[in-house]
């Protein structure tokens, strides 16, 4: 169901745990656990002449090195910019006592991911009231001034 771009790193917790190595490519952003979560741009890869990754702060600054096995490196998640509802019906699951509204999450890099917004009955009621107020405000704004 998810429609990922290659720019988006996986978001599963197990893949981001302390023991899972990340092997970034040249130019990728990487978070370095050995440097207290410092984020850097990969400017050099491990090779025959270099036994480590070389990273540089995104805005420039002093480079540092990270282990060549990638054990201390993690991908930097792409930030979401906004979420939009999809043109599909919301469903209510009586057994789970929750509603599910299909939505699309939009990311800063242009990627998207389809998922569902899960709502409790209290949230559905609250948002119903709030949407009613929004519709009323829109209709009031469209009425000509007298």
N, C-alpha and C positions, 0 to 999 in steps of 0.2 A: 504494500500500500504506500510505502514511503517512496518519494521521488527525490533521491539525493544527487547532488552534483559531486564530482570528484574533489572539489575544494573543501567539502564539509567532512571533518573527521568524525569517526564513529562516536556515538554518545553513550555507549553501554559502559556501566561502571566497571565490569571485570576487565575490559580492555584498557582502562585508565588506571588500574591499580598499580601499586608500587613495583610489582615484579614484571610488568608487561613492557618490553622494550618498544620504543617507537623509533623508526628509522626515517627521519625526515629527508626531504630532497633539498637541493640547493635553492635558497630563497624562501623556504618555508619558515613559518613562525614556530618556535618550540618553547615549551616551558621546561626549565631545568630544575628538578627537585634538589639537586646538589647545591644549588645557589638560591635556596629559599623561595623557589617558585618564580625566579626571574625569567622574563620572556626575552627571547632574542631571535634575530633572523639568522638562519644558517648561511654562513658565507664561505665555508669550506667543509668538504666531506672527508671522512676517513679514507685514506688511500695508501699507496706504497710509500709515499713521502711523509704522510701525516697519520699518526695513530689515534686521532680524535676528531670530533666535530669542532668547528670553530663557529662561535656565535657572536653577534654584535647587537647591542640594544637597537630597537627599531628607529629611533631618532638619531642614531650615531652615538659614539662613545667608545669606551674601552672594550675590546674583544675579550672573550674567555673561551676556554676549552671544556668540552664535555666528553665523557667516555665513548669510545668508538662502538661499543655494543648497544648504545642507545638506552641503557637501563635507567638512566636518570632523566631522560627526556620524555615529554608528553606533548600531544598535539594541543594547540590552542583552539578552543571552540570558536566557531564563527558566530558572532552575535545575531540574534533575531531582531528584526526591525519592527515587524508588526504581524498580526494574525487577522485573517479575513475568513468569514463564514463561507462555506461552499454552498452551491445551489443544489443541496440535497436535503431531504427531510430529516429533522431531528427525531430521535427515537426515545421512548421511555421504557426502561426495563423494570417491571413491577417487582421482580424477585430481588434485584440489586437496589431498588429504591433510588434510581438515578436516571438522569437524562443524558443523552450523548448527542452533541452537535458537531457534525463534520466541519473541520476548519483547515485552512492552509496556513502554515507558518512560513513567513518570508524572511530570508537571511540577508545579511549585509553584502554577501558576495553574489547575490542574485539567485541563489538556490532556493528551492521550496521543499516543503515536506507536508504531506497530507496526514492529518491525525484527527482525533476527536477531543472536544472540550467536554469533560464530564462534570455534570452539575447535580447537586443535591436538590431535593424538592424545595427547600427553603431558598436556595439560590435561584431556582427557576421562578419562584414567586417574586423575589426581590427584583430580578432583571425584567420580569414582566411589567412591574410597576415603573421601573426606570425607563423602559422602552416606551411605555404609554406616555410618560412625561416628555420624552424626546419627540415623539410624533406630534403631541399637542403643541410643543414649542415650534416645531417646523411649520405646522398649519397656521399658527398665530403669526409667524414671520411672513407667510405668503399672503395674508389678508391685506387688502389695500388700506392705507391710513384714511381715517375719516376726518 
